[in-house]
Amino acid sequence: MRVLIVGGSGFLGSELVRRCAAAGHDVGATYLTRPGDPAQATWLRMDVRERRDVAAVIDAFRPEMTINAAYRQAGWATTADGAAHVAAGVAGVGGRLVQVSSDVVFSGAAERYDETCPPDPITPYGAAKAAAETAVRAVLPDAAIARTSLILGHGRSGHEALVRSLASGAGEGVLFTDDVRCPVHVCDLAAALVEAAVLGLSGVLHVAGADAVSRYELGVLIARRDGLDPARLRTGLRAGSGVPGPLELRLDCSATQHRLATRLRGAREFLATPTA
């Protein structure tokens, strides 16, 4: 199957490329500044902010399924407009689309969020992700919208690097005890997204880890896995800190999990094994 990974050079994108190539798919992957391994994919330079650029790349590659993992936290044009451009391009060639979204489309006011909950973002990035969802569903009603949470794995994520810096004394800062998320391993997330694309699933999917943990608890788990002293991690409260964003985001993934064979492990499980 011809698969296009938009944002293929990113953390999640590179895992999607690897997994699709290993499964024998004909993989195309987009990048803006730096292509990845040419043995795994055909690398296509594309700026998702430019509608004509997106349309030309998708029309030339003509994917049967596309997974859009491109985003920029401080970039509406990349996150929101880019998703609309990708959806329009996919609609032009008649393929399937899985749009990667985020738990930050929610405010954190509810105790839990399932797939039926409407977005109520309170940050610019959350608003951009919510706008992307709306645009994709308007252009491609049968697309899948996959909301996820903090993505970790292999020691290469930003949060893992932050914890190592704090636990080793190389960096300064605190980990919030009142900021709760449902971290997911990048391999589990990539497997679920590819499965959803292959099956042609549509609608909203919640694809996050089984455990709701605070940033501090997550840091302790990472430090222990990496053989560092968690006692060196300083705690703080996000409430009143001036750092914008929701405090507690618990994604209920039970309905999605019933649709997928891929098991979404919790952080307490996948961080129990030392990084190779």
Secondary structure, DSSP 8 states (H G I E B T S, - for coil): -EEEEETTTSHHHHHHHHHHHHTT-EEEEEESS----TTT-EEEE--TT-HHHHHHHHHHH--SEEEE----TT-HIIIIIHHHHHHHHHHHHT-EEEEEEEGGGS-S-SS-B-TT------SHHHHHHHHHHHHHHHH-TT-EEEEE--EE-TT-SHHHHHHHHHHHTSS---EESS-EE--EEHHHHHHHHHHHHHHT--EEEE---S--EEHHHHHHHHHHHTT--GGG--EE-STTSS--S-SB--B--HHHHHH-SS----HHHHTSS---
